[in-house]
Amino acid sequence: MIILLGVVLSVVFSMFFYCQAMSSGLGVKRWATAGLMFGPFVWPMFCMKKRLKTYQRFGFDCLLFSA
């Protein structure tokens, strides 16, 4: 039962990171695989990568309001 719960949670986190990567313009397969393998522990790394991608796109001096 615990193994089944682990598999279901892995698939859920894989789909979550797939959708988040698609909306952020990051590598979809890479983040879906990371979500499948590591689950919620990938979230801080995902946020950092998304922020770095934004900085590379617009620069460090640009102010962005995200609503």
CHARMM-style PDB file with segment names, atoms N, HN, CA, C and O in Angstrom:
ATOM      1  N   MET     1       0.814  -1.199   0.000  1.00  0.00      PROA
ATOM      2  CA  MET     1       0.000   0.000   0.000  1.00  0.00      PROA
ATOM      3  C   MET     1       0.857   1.263   0.000  1.00  0.00      PROA
ATOM      4  O   MET     1       0.542   2.234  -0.689  1.00  0.00      PROA
ATOM      5  N   ILE     2       1.928   1.245   0.766  1.00  0.00      PROA
ATOM      6  HN  ILE     2       2.184   0.456   1.326  1.00  0.00      PROA
ATOM      7  CA  ILE     2       2.819   2.405   0.831  1.00  0.00      PROA
ATOM      8  C   ILE     2       3.536   2.603  -0.499  1.00  0.00      PROA
ATOM      9  O   ILE     2       3.764   3.736  -0.924  1.00  0.00      PROA
ATOM     10  N   ILE     3       3.891   1.504  -1.152  1.00  0.00      PROA
ATOM     11  HN  ILE     3       3.706   0.584  -0.807  1.00  0.00      PROA
ATOM     12  CA  ILE     3       4.566   1.609  -2.444  1.00  0.00      PROA
ATOM     13  C   ILE     3       3.626   2.216  -3.485  1.00  0.00      PROA
ATOM     14  O   ILE     3       4.043   3.045  -4.293  1.00  0.00      PROA
ATOM     15  N   LEU     4       2.380   1.808  -3.464  1.00  0.00      PROA
ATOM     16  HN  LEU     4       2.042   1.133  -2.807  1.00  0.00      PROA
ATOM     17  CA  LEU     4       1.395   2.358  -4.395  1.00  0.00      PROA
ATOM     18  C   LEU     4       1.207   3.860  -4.163  1.00  0.00      PROA
ATOM     19  O   LEU     4       1.101   4.630  -5.118  1.00  0.00      PROA
ATOM     20  N   LEU     5       1.168   4.266  -2.906  1.00  0.00      PROA
ATOM     21  HN  LEU     5       1.254   3.640  -2.131  1.00  0.00      PROA
ATOM     22  CA  LEU     5       1.057   5.688  -2.578  1.00  0.00      PROA
ATOM     23  C   LEU     5       2.270   6.459  -3.096  1.00  0.00      PROA
ATOM     24  O   LEU     5       2.125   7.560  -3.628  1.00  0.00      PROA
ATOM     25  N   GLY     6       3.462   5.888  -2.941  1.00  0.00      PROA
ATOM     26  HN  GLY     6       3.580   4.994  -2.509  1.00  0.00      PROA
ATOM     27  CA  GLY     6       4.679   6.527  -3.443  1.00  0.00      PROA
ATOM     28  C   GLY     6       4.678   6.680  -4.950  1.00  0.00      PROA
ATOM     29  O   GLY     6       5.105   7.708  -5.476  1.00  0.00      PROA
ATOM     30  N   VAL     7       4.198   5.658  -5.646  1.00  0.00      PROA
ATOM     31  HN  VAL     7       3.851   4.823  -5.219  1.00  0.00      PROA
ATOM     32  CA  VAL     7       4.136   5.723  -7.113  1.00  0.00      PROA
ATOM     33  C   VAL     7       3.127   6.782  -7.560  1.00  0.00      PROA
ATOM     34  O   VAL     7       3.401   7.550  -8.482  1.00  0.00      PROA
ATOM     35  N   VAL     8       1.975   6.822  -6.917  1.00  0.00      PROA
ATOM     36  HN  VAL     8       1.752   6.198  -6.168  1.00  0.00      PROA
ATOM     37  CA  VAL     8       0.954   7.812  -7.280  1.00  0.00      PROA
ATOM     38  C   VAL     8       1.455   9.234  -7.021  1.00  0.00      PROA
ATOM     39  O   VAL     8       1.247  10.124  -7.845  1.00  0.00      PROA
ATOM     40  N   LEU     9       2.107   9.446  -5.889  1.00  0.00      PROA
ATOM     41  HN  LEU     9       2.276   8.722  -5.220  1.00  0.00      PROA
ATOM     42  CA  LEU     9       2.652  10.784  -5.592  1.00  0.00      PROA
ATOM     43  C   LEU     9       3.741  11.176  -6.584  1.00  0.00      PROA
ATOM     44  O   LEU     9       3.831  12.340  -6.976  1.00  0.00      PROA
ATOM     45  N   SER    10       4.567  10.219  -6.993  1.00  0.00      PROA
ATOM     46  HN  SER    10       4.494   9.273  -6.675  1.00  0.00      PROA
ATOM     47  CA  SER    10       5.605  10.517  -7.980  1.00  0.00      PROA
ATOM     48  C   SER    10       5.002  10.962  -9.302  1.00  0.00      PROA
ATOM     49  O   SER    10       5.488  11.904  -9.928  1.00  0.00      PROA
ATOM     50  N   VAL    11       3.957  10.290  -9.720  1.00  0.00      PROA
ATOM     51  HN  VAL    11       3.562   9.525  -9.211  1.00  0.00      PROA
ATOM     52  CA  VAL    11       3.298  10.665 -10.978  1.00  0.00      PROA
ATOM     53  C   VAL    11       2.637  12.033 -10.853  1.00  0.00      PROA
ATOM     54  O   VAL    11       2.667  12.825 -11.795  1.00  0.00      PROA
ATOM     55  N   VAL    12       2.044  12.315  -9.703  1.00  0.00      PROA
ATOM     56  HN  VAL    12       2.019  11.672  -8.937  1.00  0.00      PROA
ATOM     57  CA  VAL    12       1.411  13.622  -9.491  1.00  0.00      PROA
ATOM     58  C   VAL    12       2.444  14.736  -9.546  1.00  0.00      PROA
ATOM     59  O   VAL    12       2.218  15.759 -10.193  1.00  0.00      PROA
ATOM     60  N   PHE    13       3.578  14.550  -8.875  1.00  0.00      PROA
ATOM     61  HN  PHE    13       3.762  13.719  -8.349  1.00  0.00      PROA
ATOM     62  CA  PHE    13       4.615  15.582  -8.912  1.00  0.00      PROA
ATOM     63  C   PHE    13       5.235  15.708 -10.297  1.00  0.00      PROA
ATOM     64  O   PHE    13       5.637  16.802 -10.694  1.00  0.00      PROA
ATOM     65  N   SER    14       5.317  14.615 -11.033  1.00  0.00      PROA
ATOM     66  HN  SER    14       4.990  13.727 -10.711  1.00  0.00      PROA
ATOM     67  CA  SER    14       5.818  14.692 -12.398  1.00  0.00      PROA
ATOM     68  C   SER    14       4.892  15.535 -13.268  1.00  0.00      PROA
ATOM     69  O   SER    14       5.363  16.370 -14.041  1.00  0.00      PROA
ATOM     70  N   MET    15       3.595  15.331 -13.153  1.00  0.00      PROA
ATOM     71  HN  MET    15       3.212  14.653 -12.525  1.00  0.00      PROA
ATOM     72  CA  MET    15       2.643  16.137 -13.920  1.00  0.00      PROA
ATOM     73  C   MET    15       2.675  17.597 -13.479  1.00  0.00      PROA
ATOM     74  O   MET    15       2.556  18.497 -14.311  1.00  0.00      PROA
ATOM     75  N   PHE    16       2.834  17.838 -12.175  1.00  0.00      PROA
ATOM     76  HN  PHE    16       2.931  17.107 -11.500  1.00  0.00      PROA
ATOM     77  CA  PHE    16       2.903  19.212 -11.665  1.00  0.00      PROA
ATOM     78  C   PHE    16       4.101  19.955 -12.252  1.00  0.00      PROA
ATOM     79  O   PHE    16       3.962  21.076 -12.742  1.00  0.00      PROA
ATOM     80  N   PHE    17       5.275  19.331 -12.200  1.00  0.00      PROA
ATOM     81  HN  PHE    17       5.387  18.420 -11.801  1.00  0.00      PROA
ATOM     82  CA  PHE    17       6.461  19.996 -12.722  1.00  0.00      PROA
ATOM     83  C   PHE    17       6.428  20.096 -14.241  1.00  0.00      PROA
ATOM     84  O   PHE    17       7.020  21.013 -14.809  1.00  0.00      PROA
ATOM     85  N   TYR    18       5.750  19.170 -14.906  1.00  0.00      PROA
ATOM     86  HN  TYR    18       5.269  18.424 -14.444  1.00  0.00      PROA
ATOM     87  CA  TYR    18       5.570  19.265 -16.351  1.00  0.00      PROA
ATOM     88  C   TYR    18       4.788  20.534 -16.707  1.00  0.00      PROA
ATOM     89  O   TYR    18       5.181  21.295 -17.591  1.00  0.00      PROA
ATOM     90  N   CYS    19       3.692  20.740 -16.009  1.00  0.00      PROA
ATOM     91  HN  CYS    19       3.373  20.122 -15.290  1.00  0.00      PROA
ATOM     92  CA  CYS    19       2.862  21.932 -16.269  1.00  0.00      PROA
ATOM     93  C   CYS    19       3.590  23.215 -15.896  1.00  0.00      PROA
ATOM     94  O   CYS    19       3.517  24.201 -16.630  1.00  0.00      PROA
ATOM     95  N   GLN    20       4.287  23.217 -14.775  1.00  0.00      PROA
ATOM     96  HN  GLN    20       4.347  22.417 -14.179  1.00  0.00      PROA
ATOM     97  CA  GLN    20       5.022  24.408 -14.347  1.00  0.00      PROA
ATOM     98  C   GLN    20       6.150  24.742 -15.322  1.00  0.00      PROA
ATOM     99  O   GLN    20       6.361  25.911 -15.646  1.00  0.00      PROA
ATOM    100  N   ALA    21       6.874  23.726 -15.791  1.00  0.00      PROA
ATOM    101  HN  ALA    21       6.702  22.777 -15.527  1.00  0.00      PROA
ATOM    102  CA  ALA    21       7.967  23.963 -16.743  1.00  0.00      PROA
ATOM    103  C   ALA    21       7.428  24.456 -18.072  1.00  0.00      PROA
ATOM    104  O   ALA    21       8.048  25.305 -18.714  1.00  0.00      PROA
ATOM    105  N   MET    22       6.290  23.940 -18.492  1.00  0.00      PROA
ATOM    106  HN  MET    22       5.787  23.251 -17.971  1.00  0.00      PROA
ATOM    107  CA  MET    22       5.712  24.388 -19.747  1.00  0.00      PROA
ATOM    108  C   MET    22       5.283  25.846 -19.662  1.00  0.00      PROA
ATOM    109  O   MET    22       5.476  26.605 -20.612  1.00  0.00      PROA
ATOM    110  N   SER    23       4.703  26.243 -18.537  1.00  0.00      PROA
ATOM    111  HN  SER    23       4.546  25.626 -17.766  1.00  0.00      PROA
ATOM    112  CA  SER    23       4.265  27.630 -18.401  1.00  0.00      PROA
ATOM    113  C   SER    23       5.426  28.590 -18.177  1.00  0.00      PROA
ATOM    114  O   SER    23       5.297  29.787 -18.430  1.00  0.00      PROA
ATOM    115  N   SER    24       6.566  28.073 -17.701  1.00  0.00      PROA
ATOM    116  HN  SER    24       6.671  27.100 -17.495  1.00  0.00      PROA
ATOM    117  CA  SER    24       7.722  28.930 -17.446  1.00  0.00      PROA
ATOM    118  C   SER    24       8.716  28.956 -18.595  1.00  0.00      PROA
ATOM    119  O   SER    24       9.640  29.770 -18.587  1.00  0.00      PROA
ATOM    120  N   GLY    25       8.549  28.096 -19.572  1.00  0.00      PROA
ATOM    121  HN  GLY    25       7.799  27.436 -19.578  1.00  0.00      PROA
ATOM    122  CA  GLY    25       9.464  28.067 -20.703  1.00  0.00      PROA
ATOM    123  C   GLY    25      10.748  27.324 -20.410  1.00  0.00      PROA
ATOM    124  O   GLY    25      11.774  27.610 -21.029  1.00  0.00      PROA
ATOM    125  N   LEU    26      10.724  26.388 -19.494  1.00  0.00      PROA
ATOM    126  HN  LEU    26       9.891  26.156 -18.992  1.00  0.00      PROA
ATOM    127  CA  LEU    26      11.897  25.589 -19.166  1.00  0.00      PROA
ATOM    128  C   LEU    26      11.792  24.226 -19.851  1.00  0.00      PROA
ATOM    129  O   LEU    26      10.788  23.927 -20.497  1.00  0.00      PROA
ATOM    130  N   GLY    27      12.826  23.406 -19.707  1.00  0.00      PROA
ATOM    131  HN  GLY    27      13.642  23.648 -19.182  1.00  0.00      PROA
ATOM    132  CA  GLY    27      12.832  22.077 -20.305  1.00  0.00      PROA
ATOM    133  C   GLY    27      11.774  21.182 -19.674  1.00  0.00      PROA
ATOM    134  O   GLY    27      11.836  20.882 -18.481  1.00  0.00      PROA
ATOM    135  N   VAL    28      10.816  20.762 -20.465  1.00  0.00      PROA
ATOM    136  HN  VAL    28      10.765  21.005 -21.434  1.00  0.00      PROA
ATOM    137  CA  VAL    28       9.660  20.041 -19.934  1.00  0.00      PROA
ATOM    138  C   VAL    28      10.038  18.630 -19.491  1.00  0.00      PROA
ATOM    139  O   VAL    28       9.690  18.210 -18.388  1.00  0.00      PROA
ATOM    140  N   LYS    29      10.746  17.905 -20.345  1.00  0.00      PROA
ATOM    141  HN  LYS    29      11.028  18.247 -21.241  1.00  0.00      PROA
ATOM    142  CA  LYS    29      11.096  16.519 -19.997  1.00  0.00      PROA
ATOM    143  C   LYS    29      12.036  16.460 -18.807  1.00  0.00      PROA
ATOM    144  O   LYS    29      11.933  15.563 -17.971  1.00  0.00      PROA
ATOM    145  N   ARG    30      12.945  17.407 -18.730  1.00  0.00      PROA
ATOM    146  HN  ARG    30      13.028  18.137 -19.409  1.00  0.00      PROA
ATOM    147  CA  ARG    30      13.910  17.432 -17.638  1.00  0.00      PROA
ATOM    148  C   ARG    30      13.223  17.620 -16.286  1.00  0.00      PROA
ATOM    149  O   ARG    30      13.537  16.921 -15.323  1.00  0.00      PROA
ATOM    150  N   TRP    31      12.286  18.563 -16.219  1.00  0.00      PROA
ATOM    151  HN  TRP    31      12.030  19.130 -17.002  1.00  0.00      PROA
ATOM    152  CA  TRP    31      11.629  18.833 -14.948  1.00  0.00      PROA
ATOM    153  C   TRP    31      10.579  17.792 -14.605  1.00  0.00      PROA
ATOM    154  O   TRP    31      10.345  17.521 -13.427  1.00  0.00      PROA
ATOM    155  N   ALA    32       9.940  17.203 -15.608  1.00  0.00      PROA
ATOM    156  HN  ALA    32      10.129  17.423 -16.565  1.00  0.00      PROA
ATOM    157  CA  ALA    32       8.991  16.120 -15.340  1.00  0.00      PROA
ATOM    158  C   ALA    32       9.721  14.902 -14.787  1.00  0.00      PROA
ATOM    159  O   ALA    32       9.223  14.242 -13.874  1.00  0.00      PROA
ATOM    160  N   THR    33      10.892  14.600 -15.330  1.00  0.00      PROA
ATOM    161  HN  THR    33      11.297  15.136 -16.071  1.00  0.00      PROA
ATOM    162  CA  THR    33      11.686  13.480 -14.825  1.00  0.00      PROA
ATOM    163  C   THR    33      12.194  13.758 -13.421  1.00  0.00      PROA
ATOM    164  O   THR    33      12.192  12.869 -12.570  1.00  0.00      PROA
ATOM    165  N   ALA    34      12.625  14.976 -13.176  1.00  0.00      PROA
ATOM    166  HN  ALA    34      12.627  15.699 -13.867  1.00  0.00      PROA
ATOM    167  CA  ALA    34      13.095  15.329 -11.826  1.00  0.00      PROA
ATOM    168  C   ALA    34      11.954  15.238 -10.821  1.00  0.00      PROA
ATOM    169  O   ALA    34      12.157  14.777  -9.698  1.00  0.00      PROA
ATOM    170  N   GLY    35      10.764  15.668 -11.208  1.00  0.00      PROA
ATOM    171  HN  GLY    35      10.600  16.043 -12.120  1.00  0.00      PROA
ATOM    172  CA  GLY    35       9.604  15.556 -10.330  1.00  0.00      PROA
ATOM    173  C   GLY    35       9.230  14.114 -10.064  1.00  0.00      PROA
ATOM    174  O   GLY    35       8.808  13.771  -8.960  1.00  0.00      PROA
ATOM    175  N   LEU    36       9.382  13.267 -11.071  1.00  0.00      PROA
ATOM    176  HN  LEU    36       9.725  13.546 -11.968  1.00  0.00      PROA
ATOM    177  CA  LEU    36       9.083  11.852 -10.916  1.00  0.00      PROA
ATOM    178  C   LEU    36      10.054  11.180  -9.955  1.00  0.00      PROA
ATOM    179  O   LEU    36       9.664  10.327  -9.158  1.00  0.00      PROA
ATOM    180  N   MET    37      11.321  11.574 -10.038  1.00  0.00      PROA
ATOM    181  HN  MET    37      11.637  12.268 -10.685  1.00  0.00      PROA
ATOM    182  CA  MET    37      12.337  10.903  -9.223  1.00  0.00      PROA
ATOM    183  C   MET    37      12.454  11.469  -7.812  1.00  0.00      PROA
ATOM    184  O   MET    37      12.631  10.713  -6.857  1.00  0.00      PROA
ATOM    185  N   PHE    38      12.359  12.784  -7.671  1.00  0.00      PROA
ATOM    186  HN  PHE    38      12.215  13.398  -8.447  1.00  0.00      PROA
ATOM    187  CA  PHE    38      12.652  13.412  -6.384  1.00  0.00      PROA
ATOM    188  C   PHE    38      11.442  14.050  -5.703  1.00  0.00      PROA
ATOM    189  O   PHE    38      11.515  14.428  -4.534  1.00  0.00      PROA
ATOM    190  N   GLY    39      10.344  14.169  -6.420  1.00  0.00      PROA
ATOM    191  HN  GLY    39      10.284  13.862  -7.369  1.00  0.00      PROA
ATOM    192  CA  GLY    39       9.119  14.694  -5.821  1.00  0.00      PROA
ATOM    193  C   GLY    39       9.217  16.166  -5.452  1.00  0.00      PROA
ATOM    194  O   GLY    39       9.747  16.965  -6.225  1.00  0.00      PROA
ATOM    195  N   PRO    40       8.711  16.532  -4.276  1.00  0.00      PROA
ATOM    196  CA  PRO    40       8.651  17.955  -3.903  1.00  0.00      PROA
ATOM    197  C   PRO    40      10.009  18.560  -3.561  1.00  0.00      PROA
ATOM    198  O   PRO    40      10.115  19.776  -3.399  1.00  0.00      PROA
ATOM    199  N   PHE    41      11.036  17.741  -3.449  1.00  0.00      PROA
ATOM    200  HN  PHE    41      10.950  16.754  -3.581  1.00  0.00      PROA
ATOM    201  CA  PHE    41      12.357  18.273  -3.111  1.00  0.00      PROA
ATOM    202  C   PHE    41      12.985  19.054  -4.254  1.00  0.00      PROA
ATOM    203  O   PHE    41      14.006  19.715  -4.062  1.00  0.00      PROA
ATOM    204  N   VAL    42      12.392  18.989  -5.436  1.00  0.00      PROA
ATOM    205  HN  VAL    42      11.563  18.453  -5.592  1.00  0.00      PROA
ATOM    206  CA  VAL    42      12.898  19.711  -6.607  1.00  0.00      PROA
ATOM    207  C   VAL    42      12.393  21.146  -6.641  1.00  0.00      PROA
ATOM    208  O   VAL    42      12.950  21.974  -7.360  1.00  0.00      PROA
ATOM    209  N   TRP    43      11.346  21.458  -5.875  1.00  0.00      PROA
ATOM    210  HN  TRP    43      10.893  20.785  -5.290  1.00  0.00      PROA
ATOM    211  CA  TRP    43      10.704  22.767  -5.941  1.00  0.00      PROA
ATOM    212  C   TRP    43      11.658  23.940  -5.730  1.00  0.00      PROA
ATOM    213  O   TRP    43      11.597  24.884  -6.518  1.00  0.00      PROA
ATOM    214  N   PRO    44      12.547  23.950  -4.712  1.00  0.00      PROA
ATOM    215  CA  PRO    44      13.465  25.103  -4.575  1.00  0.00      PROA
ATOM    216  C   PRO    44      14.400  25.260  -5.771  1.00  0.00      PROA
ATOM    217  O   PRO    44      14.688  26.381  -6.190  1.00  0.00      PROA
ATOM    218  N   MET    45      14.872  24.151  -6.317  1.00  0.00      PROA
ATOM    219  HN  MET    45      14.638  23.240  -5.977  1.00  0.00      PROA
ATOM    220  CA  MET    45      15.752  24.221  -7.479  1.00  0.00      PROA
ATOM    221  C   MET    45      14.984  24.732  -8.700  1.00  0.00      PROA
ATOM    222  O   MET    45      15.537  25.473  -9.512  1.00  0.00      PROA
ATOM    223  N   PHE    46      13.721  24.342  -8.833  1.00  0.00      PROA
ATOM    224  HN  PHE    46      13.272  23.740  -8.173  1.00  0.00      PROA
ATOM    225  CA  PHE    46      12.898  24.812  -9.940  1.00  0.00      PROA
ATOM    226  C   PHE    46      12.679  26.317  -9.850  1.00  0.00      PROA
ATOM    227  O   PHE    46      12.789  27.024 -10.852  1.00  0.00      PROA
ATOM    228  N   CYS    47      12.372  26.804  -8.661  1.00  0.00      PROA
ATOM    229  HN  CYS    47      12.282  26.230  -7.847  1.00  0.00      PROA
ATOM    230  CA  CYS    47      12.162  28.248  -8.477  1.00  0.00      PROA
ATOM    231  C   CYS    47      13.428  29.039  -8.779  1.00  0.00      PROA
ATOM    232  O   CYS    47      13.367  30.112  -9.379  1.00  0.00      PROA
ATOM    233  N   MET    48      14.576  28.508  -8.363  1.00  0.00      PROA
ATOM    234  HN  MET    48      14.625  27.636  -7.876  1.00  0.00      PROA
ATOM    235  CA  MET    48      15.840  29.184  -8.630  1.00  0.00      PROA
ATOM    236  C   MET    48      16.125  29.217 -10.134  1.00  0.00      PROA
ATOM    237  O   MET    48      16.558  30.243 -10.659  1.00  0.00      PROA
ATOM    238  N   LYS    49      15.887  28.118 -10.819  1.00  0.00      PROA
ATOM    239  HN  LYS    49      15.536  27.285 -10.393  1.00  0.00      PROA
ATOM    240  CA  LYS    49      16.139  28.070 -12.261  1.00  0.00      PROA
ATOM    241  C   LYS    49      15.194  29.002 -13.013  1.00  0.00      PROA
ATOM    242  O   LYS    49      15.594  29.640 -13.987  1.00  0.00      PROA
ATOM    243  N   LYS    50      13.948  29.082 -12.565  1.00  0.00      PROA
ATOM    244  HN  LYS    50      13.624  28.564 -11.774  1.00  0.00      PROA
ATOM    245  CA  LYS    50      12.988  29.980 -13.205  1.00  0.00      PROA
ATOM    246  C   LYS    50      13.403  31.437 -13.013  1.00  0.00      PROA
ATOM    247  O   LYS    50      13.290  32.242 -13.938  1.00  0.00      PROA
ATOM    248  N   ARG    51      13.882  31.776 -11.823  1.00  0.00      PROA
ATOM    249  HN  ARG    51      13.974  31.122 -11.072  1.00  0.00      PROA
ATOM    250  CA  ARG    51      14.339  33.139 -11.562  1.00  0.00      PROA
ATOM    251  C   ARG    51      15.572  33.477 -12.395  1.00  0.00      PROA
ATOM    252  O   ARG    51      15.669  34.580 -12.934  1.00  0.00      PROA
ATOM    253  N   LEU    52      16.515  32.540 -12.507  1.00  0.00      PROA
ATOM    254  HN  LEU    52      16.437  31.645 -12.069  1.00  0.00      PROA
ATOM    255  CA  LEU    52      17.703  32.783 -13.321  1.00  0.00      PROA
ATOM    256  C   LEU    52      17.350  32.944 -14.798  1.00  0.00      PROA
ATOM    257  O   LEU    52      17.946  33.763 -15.496  1.00  0.00      PROA
ATOM    258  N   LYS    53      16.391  32.170 -15.266  1.00  0.00      PROA
ATOM    259  HN  LYS    53      15.906  31.504 -14.698  1.00  0.00      PROA
ATOM    260  CA  LYS    53      15.942  32.310 -16.653  1.00  0.00      PROA
ATOM    261  C   LYS    53      15.334  33.689 -16.889  1.00  0.00      PROA
ATOM    262  O   LYS    53      15.551  34.291 -17.940  1.00  0.00      PROA
ATOM    263  N   THR    54      14.576  34.190 -15.919  1.00  0.00      PROA
ATOM    264  HN  THR    54      14.400  33.701 -15.065  1.00  0.00      PROA
ATOM    265  CA  THR    54      13.996  35.530 -16.031  1.00  0.00      PROA
ATOM    266  C   THR    54      15.085  36.590 -16.025  1.00  0.00      PROA
ATOM    267  O   THR    54      15.025  37.540 -16.805  1.00  0.00      PROA
ATOM    268  N   TYR    55      16.077  36.441 -15.160  1.00  0.00      PROA
ATOM    269  HN  TYR    55      16.126  35.669 -14.527  1.00  0.00      PROA
ATOM    270  CA  TYR    55      17.185  37.399 -15.123  1.00  0.00      PROA
ATOM    271  C   TYR    55      17.975  37.392 -16.419  1.00  0.00      PROA
ATOM    272  O   TYR    55      18.391  38.449 -16.894  1.00  0.00      PROA
ATOM    273  N   GLN    56      18.190  36.215 -16.999  1.00  0.00      PROA
ATOM    274  HN  GLN    56      17.853  35.356 -16.613  1.00  0.00      PROA
ATOM    275  CA  GLN    56      18.915  36.147 -18.265  1.00  0.00      PROA
ATOM    276  C   GLN    56      18.115  36.789 -19.389  1.00  0.00      PROA
ATOM    277  O   GLN    56      18.683  37.389 -20.300  1.00  0.00      PROA
ATOM    278  N   ARG    57      16.805  36.662 -19.321  1.00  0.00      PROA
ATOM    279  HN  ARG    57      16.343  36.174 -18.580  1.00  0.00      PROA
ATOM    280  CA  ARG    57      15.957  37.197 -20.380  1.00  0.00      PROA
ATOM    281  C   ARG    57      15.834  38.711 -20.298  1.00  0.00      PROA
ATOM    282  O   ARG    57      15.906  39.392 -21.321  1.00  0.00      PROA
ATOM    283  N   PHE    58      15.650  39.249 -19.094  1.00  0.00      PROA
ATOM    284  HN  PHE    58      15.592  38.695 -18.263  1.00  0.00      PROA
ATOM    285  CA  PHE    58      15.364  40.674 -18.953  1.00  0.00      PROA
ATOM    286  C   PHE    58      16.483  41.472 -18.289  1.00  0.00      PROA
ATOM    287  O   PHE    58      16.481  42.700 -18.370  1.00  0.00      PROA
ATOM    288  N   GLY    59      17.416  40.826 -17.649  1.00  0.00      PROA
ATOM    289  HN  GLY    59      17.418  39.828 -17.583  1.00  0.00      PROA
ATOM    290  CA  GLY    59      18.489  41.521 -16.962  1.00  0.00      PROA
ATOM    291  C   GLY    59      18.195  41.681 -15.482  1.00  0.00      PROA
ATOM    292  O   GLY    59      17.047  41.567 -15.052  1.00  0.00      PROA
ATOM    293  N   PHE    60      19.222  41.943 -14.716  1.00  0.00      PROA
ATOM    294  HN  PHE    60      20.154  42.036 -15.065  1.00  0.00      PROA
ATOM    295  CA  PHE    60      19.086  42.048 -13.267  1.00  0.00      PROA
ATOM    296  C   PHE    60      18.461  43.367 -12.830  1.00  0.00      PROA
ATOM    297  O   PHE    60      17.908  43.452 -11.733  1.00  0.00      PROA
ATOM    298  N   ASP    61      18.539  44.391 -13.664  1.00  0.00      PROA
ATOM    299  HN  ASP    61      18.988  44.322 -14.555  1.00  0.00      PROA
ATOM    300  CA  ASP    61      18.037  45.705 -13.289  1.00  0.00      PROA
ATOM    301  C   ASP    61      16.553  45.910 -13.625  1.00  0.00      PROA
ATOM    302  O   ASP    61      15.971  46.943 -13.293  1.00  0.00      PROA
ATOM    303  N   CYS    62      15.966  44.941 -14.270  1.00  0.00      PROA
ATOM    304  HN  CYS    62      16.439  44.102 -14.539  1.00  0.00      PROA
ATOM    305  CA  CYS    62      14.572  45.089 -14.704  1.00  0.00      PROA
ATOM    306  C   CYS    62      13.629  44.697 -13.570  1.00  0.00      PROA
ATOM    307  O   CYS    62      13.833  43.686 -12.898  1.00  0.00      PROA
ATOM    308  N   LEU    63      12.603  45.506 -13.370  1.00  0.00      PROA
ATOM    309  HN  LEU    63      12.438  46.327 -13.916  1.00  0.00      PROA
ATOM    310  CA  LEU    63      11.601  45.240 -12.347  1.00  0.00      PROA
ATOM    311  C   LEU    63      10.396  44.587 -12.993  1.00  0.00      PROA
ATOM    312  O   LEU    63       9.812  45.139 -13.926  1.00  0.00      PROA
ATOM    313  N   LEU    64      10.019  43.409 -12.500  1.00  0.00      PROA
ATOM    314  HN  LEU    64      10.494  42.961 -11.743  1.00  0.00      PROA
ATOM    315  CA  LEU    64       8.893  42.689 -13.063  1.00  0.00      PROA
ATOM    316  C   LEU    64       7.809  42.526 -12.002  1.00  0.00      PROA
ATOM    317  O   LEU    64       8.095  42.154 -10.864  1.00  0.00      PROA
ATOM    318  N   PHE    65       6.588  42.802 -12.374  1.00  0.00      PROA
ATOM    319  HN  PHE    65       6.356  43.104 -13.298  1.00  0.00      PROA
ATOM    320  CA  PHE    65       5.459  42.568 -11.486  1.00  0.00      PROA
ATOM    321  C   PHE    65       4.729  41.323 -11.990  1.00  0.00      PROA
ATOM    322  O   PHE    65       4.211  41.315 -13.107  1.00  0.00      PROA
ATOM    323  N   SER    66       4.687  40.297 -11.187  1.00  0.00      PROA
ATOM    324  HN  SER    66       5.107  40.303 -10.279  1.00  0.00      PROA
ATOM    325  CA  SER    66       3.944  39.096 -11.590  1.00  0.00      PROA
ATOM    326  C   SER    66       2.681  38.994 -10.752  1.00  0.00      PROA
ATOM    327  O   SER    66       2.728  38.944  -9.523  1.00  0.00      PROA
ATOM    328  N   ALA    67       1.582  38.964 -11.429  1.00  0.00      PROA
ATOM    329  HN  ALA    67       1.544  39.005 -12.428  1.00  0.00      PROA
ATOM    330  CA  ALA    67       0.296  38.910 -10.733  1.00  0.00      PROA
ATOM    331  C   ALA    67      -0.324  37.550 -10.887  1.00  0.00      PROA
ATOM    332  OT1 ALA    67      -1.415  37.307 -10.369  1.00  0.00      PROA
TER     333      ALA     67
END
